[in-house]
Amino acid sequence: MRLTLQTDYALRSLVYLATSSEGSAPAAKIADAYGVSLNHLVKVLQKLRALGYVETVRGRNGGVRLSRDPALMRLGDVVRGCEDLTEFVECFRPETNTCPLAEACLLKARLGEALAAYLRVLDGYTIADVAANRAELSAILGTR
């Protein structure tokens, strides 16, 4: 499975914020750390805000910060929130499916099983887990 850039940036933004010693960061600083488009990152942060993972802080030391403990943010939940998993393959969405094998195909069930296993593995980890090497990540990202 290939994640969209939106999901990739969402996960990376959450890791960035989990390693930040200041607790919050301007979107531009996160975009610079990863070398990504600020405009695209702002849209991702808006999505994370709508999903309840981040909140915005106004003022001189404002920016974006985690809205809850990163140990409570399961990777699988972030992926589910950012990805449209009904489009994993065409036949997962009956209203737009044009595959002539749909009624007799056994592949759909196997792909569904694989997707469920993929998400089950991600559900076993949190943002805190993937940011556990905080000192090393902070040195790379400049979040000390």
Secondary structure, DSSP 8 states (H G I E B T S, - for coil): ----HHHHHHHHHHHHHHH-SSSEE-HHHHHHHHT--HHHHHHHHHHHHHTTSEEEE-STT-EEEESS-GGG-BHHHHHHHHS-GGGSSGGGSTTT---TTTTT-SHHHHHHHHHHHHHHHHHT-BHHHHT-SHHHHHHHHT--
